[in-house]
């Protein structure tokens, strides 16, 4: 009987159970998994595409030789052998060793004496030609990394490629916004997390979210029509210009306040209640518990919230385009007009900008600079989160 059971009953039973427990294919789950993977891959491909386009056009900005009109012309006709000739004195400045072009012929400037220019003819594999009086003179523009990162004047049309004029204004408005938003946002988050009742929290949080729903162009005109007159009334009309980075920074701080307070409140609420109860048991007040226990325990989340808010402030466009200023200026005075990177992109993109010009390529170089700044902030945020993250059971 025993051998019959072992060889007859058990194998059939085990086989039946194995068949019943065998993993069955679920077509719907497979489709959902494939769809989610496709969404993730698509987002990565979009990012790669954006970086590719920024990099491609920025490379043209730094490598392509651009010919810009100087508003100067030949005073007299010259033949193919003449190396010294007169040009009009008004227009773009031309310096020694600059490369100029008249018609299809490239020339290198060797000497300048008033309106007399001495050149080396037939440069860059071009042939020396005869040119008539009044022929337009073009100047070769080639951007170098040294000019881009060391100069403080930005005007590509006249050969000024110093990005720091735009970066400085961007950092000023962002710093002012952070100074405004971070303390207020942290205080709001502490109140919602530690003091407010459930009913009060249900009312205040939606009201804060209303600020995030207001169009940024409205914030821009609020800065121009309310914040700037207020600053001029406080500090004096002679000290505060109509367009200034201070009013733009203050309003950007108000704009990012919901982001700071919401993310900070989430970080504080994630701290276990046991830590609060332990602090109360030791005799700590609610404020002491919030500042000395809850905030340090949530420091990684708070740091991430602050850095994300800073990235949002750096990328803000309409407020600075309306209220900060419409011309690059390297200044540390927040009451002076200065143009940020995003504001400059908006201004020249909306004008009569010819395709494949140096101004057109400069937009992508500025955009790539913005990308690397925000990428650096995101990497810093991830490092801070990993460094200070605390796990509780």
Buried (B, 14 or more C-beta within 10 A) or exposed (E): EEEEEEEEEEEEEEEEEEEEEEEEEEEEEEEEEEEEEEEEEEEEEEEEEEBEEBBEBBBBBBEEEBBBEBEBBBBEEBEEEBBEBBBBEEBBEBEEEBBBBBBEBBBBBEEBEEEEBBBEBBBEEBEBBEBEEEBBBBBBBBBEEEBBEEBBBBBBBEBBBBBBBBBBBBBBBBBBBBEBBBEBBBEBBBBBBBEBEEEEBEEBBEEBEEBEEEEBEBBBBBBBEEBBBEBBEEEEEEEBBEBBBBBBBBBBBBBBBBBBBBBBBBBBBEBEEEBBEEBBEEEBEBEEBBBEBBBEBBBBBBBBBBBBBBBBBBBBBBBBBBBBBBBBBBBEBBBBBBBBBBBBBBBBEEEEEEEEBBBBBBBBBBBBBBBEBBEEBBEBBEEBBEEBEEEEE
